């Protein structure tokens, strides 16, 4: 792995290329994760709303964005979207400088795709609650919106923390799709190092280790969050 600290053509080292790629990977992961979480909570709530029309809207969103491959969505936002919008707006999109020209389409694709998956987890969490929760909220004088915001969603989130952890780890790995539209995230930097040095094992082995360490850190943080929000009576110690 010593070649990682050799000087590159731009005066940096190959290791700094990997760290720069990691920075873009984490930035994409965090921003897409926040957007996907907000979308998922909103759409998941729509999927269980008393209104049939809202349920249909939520279902359409999930069926569209969950069933189109992520890489296809990235291509659509990067290559197709600027061509189908009004010319002036399309020209503006095409004039956005790198890396934002690649980062923004990747962010949109990852957010919409992951949001559809989170929505189904939130829906399952709400459905797992007793049927009387919403009625109890109405009996206390709450509107449906207030009942969801104050009663149903907080409980559903506590139930779905383990699955949301898995989704967060999946999103971290899915950020590598961004390399197909030109974003120099971690995998793309490893590929670029391989092209410059022909050290395939070292380049991708280093990227693999960085992914693994990052994922383990995320998992440990998520485990702490899971324990802190665990519903009393549902822990391992109680079940034993």
Secondary structure, 3 states (H helix, E strand, C coil): CHHHHCECCCCCEHHHHHHHHHHHHHHHHHHHHHHHHHHHHHHHHHHHCCCHHHHHHHHHHHHHHHHCCHHHHHHHHHHHHHHHCCHHHHHHHHCCCCCHHHHHHHHHHHHHHHHHHHHHHHHHHHHCCCCHHHHHHHHCCCCHHHHHHHHHHHHHHHHHHHHHHHHHHHHHHHHHHHHHHCCCCHHHHHHHHHHHHCCHHHHHHHHHHHHHHHHHHHHHHHHHHHHHHCCCCCCHHHHC
